[in-house]
Amino acid sequence: MPSTRDIRRRIKSVKNTSQITKAMEKVAQAKMAKAQQSAISGRSYADLMNRVLGEVVTHAGDFDHPYMESQGSEKRALILVTTDKGLCGALNTNLLRKVSDEFVAPDTQIISAGRKGAQHATRAGWDLTAEFSFGDPPSISEARAITKVAVELFESGAVGHVDIAFTNFINTITQKPEVQTLLPITEIKGVSAGVEGEETSEDLSGGTTEFLFEPSPAAVLGELLPHYLNFQVLQILLENRASEHSARMVAMKNATDNANQLIKDLTLEYNKLRQAAITNELLEITTAQMALGN
Amino acid sequence: MADTLKLEIVTPEAVIYSEDVDMVTLPGSEGEAGVYPNHVPLMTKVQAGELIAKKDGAEEILAIGEGFAEITGDHVAILTDNAIGSDAIDEAVVEEARAKAQKRLDEGGDISEDEAKALTQAILYSQAQLKVKRHRR
């Protein structure tokens, strides 16, 4: 039977925990808004890129680019986008489970972005080729570095296929682990900015104005593709960041609720004990009085 | 008919510049290109270099990295990874970045063709920034 002091101590400690989780919830909320904001700030870039892509794709005709054709190697590479920190619910677990069930063969080369993925890869004995971290919010130069490694593997023929695994931000309460093919590019689609929703690409339209191309449509398209990949990867990093923060927000909200429930239960128990002690004391006093007097 | 051009410079992270100007000189793939309003619609590569925007007689100079330009009769849109106005350039930082890239390039050794290309681009961009900054004085 715990004493009232023990219970008081527990209540205090649970209260502290709930304050921390509450603060973390608020922080995650603010960061999620920031990640969404920076995804949206790429919108004019995406619009312009879609316009240029739309034009060149309609004019380039039969187009060949090293990015569009696999070198024939059966080996695959996987860019694994995870978070750096934990306390975000089952976000990484869900992604890693999906990935290890369906996408990782013993010879798959893993390029990890985010510490959790790298840790898991090492533990599971996967072939970890490169490890990156990315900021919050991620920057284009970080996206470029990640893309570069993948492109080098692909162009050298070491791998014939590059996938990217990340958690798609659908809305604040739903995040979906997803795997997309990055290379070879089979179909050139428009890029989209903004993290909300299931779609991560847009339809292209073009051909309303007759443009001149300098040097040629094919050359422009060829030069555009690396930027296209970089931007895609950047948007995926942003999606993942937004997912991370919203998952953390929900996890921390649950933790706060649990803590508050616990405080309520403990307070009830504390009051019961206190009352029992008072009753006992009263009893003792009356018995003592009865024994002494009359 | 339009008598001004809307110049927009966008990077993946932000819109760096968006204003109506009278004329734009940009570093095209086939050499410097001056663009006036009512230009023929043109898609072109741009190289790292300085971009000059003329507006009401005054010139504004920006450094841009390699990228693309979409030019129509009434607007010029530049798609690039890097762009910076001359006021925001910190000479010391740029000089250091340039020296670092140059050193890495000179060491040679195990750098791949792609990396060499990226380094060259970085050097060109740094040089463009320095040129823009010094131009102002």
Interface residues (C-beta under 8 A of the other chain):
Chain A: S38 S41 G42 S44 Y45 L48 M49 R51 V52 E55 V56 S139 I140 A143 R144 K148 V151 E152 E155 T209 E210 F211 L212 F213 E214 P215 P217 A219 V220 E223 L224 H227 N230 F231 L234
Chain B: E8 V10 T11 P12 E13 A14 V15 G28 S29 E30 V40 P41 L42 M43 T44 K45 G67 F68 E70 T72 A77 L79 D81 S112 D114 A118
